[in-house]
Amino acid sequence: MAVLDSYPGLEVEILVNGTPLQEYVDPDEEAVPDRVLKYIEATSNATFEIRCRFTSAFVWKHDLSLDVYTDGRFACGRIVYKLRNPSDYTTTFTGVRERNRGKCYVRPFFFSQLNIGESDAGMANHDLQNAIKCIGAIGISATWVKVKGRRRNGSAKTSAALLGTVSEKALKGRAVSHQTGLLERKPTASYKTRSTKAIGKEFATFNFRCRSKEALKALHIIPRSPSPILLELRDTDTLTFEEARELLRRQRDRERTVRAVKEEGNRKVKRERPDGSEDLVGGDQGDEVLFVSAKRRRTHAVISNDDQIDVIDLT
């Protein structure tokens, strides 16, 4: 859960199927006293909730307003009234509430995978560039307020649609993978709203960035999967039956390759033919050329025998 040292007792977390998602921190992110940043792993099409809890350690000064932002847009808000000697109070945001023809509905939050393409369309669109900066972000801010006005029925909410295909170039190298969206409306209990006046700026902000596991690895938020150890380097006693068979197959393939290389090399050694030309014959010299014999040069010598007859040796 995300907490702030400056305001202990206020806890915020993101839940999927009622279970809080594991949170990760960016070690290179600079710490700010009144805000906290966490990374969470987003699963495509999974619905999520935002749970805020106030424990007895929280110091109440006034009533407060909790405001929820998804992908940089205001989604919903709620007034939490000052409590006397609070022990444990929890409020949960499941989606955006709407009223239509006198009936109340809620549109649940969910993670939607971002479609990334190669087209350059929309790169110059200013609104798109601003939206890209906030893709996959969930923000919850707390502000002291003074509640005024009567309670009245909630009004309808108009939420922005999901982004379509986004150019990879428009992302400018950002490791983003998901955006937040709203599912179809479901009936919910009636609710009331009241106007408020802020007392100063927000005193606490909780930010969550939703990324796939691959994106979290690319950002070095979570460690990359270690490279598997080669079978050849493993202790043979730790190999499974299938791994041992694979290792044996590799060894046989290497042996066949070595034999083929040697046989090819043997055919490339040079030897002289009887007619004086050179040929490729057997040997173990690989690609080197071995001259087994050199071509002899004919000589002419004059030899005198005992009969004083000159004999010419043509050998």
Beta strands, then each sheet from edge to edge (+ up, - down):
strand 1: 2-3
strand 2: 10-16
strand 3: 19-20
strand 4: 23-24
strand 5: 35-41
strand 6: 47-55
strand 7: 63-70
strand 8: 73-80
strand 9: 88-93
strand 10: 95-100
strand 11: 103-113
strand 12: 116-117
strand 13: 137-153
strand 14: 166-167
strand 15: 178-182
strand 16: 186-187
strand 17: 192-198
strand 18: 204-211
strand 19: 269-272
strand 20: 278-281
strand 21: 301-304
strand 22: 310-313
sheet 1: 1+ 2- 3+
sheet 2: 1+ 2- 6+ 9-
sheet 3: 1+ 2- 6+ 11- 10+
sheet 4: 1+ 2- 6+ 11- 15+
sheet 5: 1+ 2- 6+ 11- 16+
sheet 6: 4+ 5- 18- 13+ 7- 8+
sheet 7: 4+ 5- 18- 13+ 17-
sheet 8: 12+ 14+
sheet 9: 19+ 20-
sheet 10: 21+ 22-
end
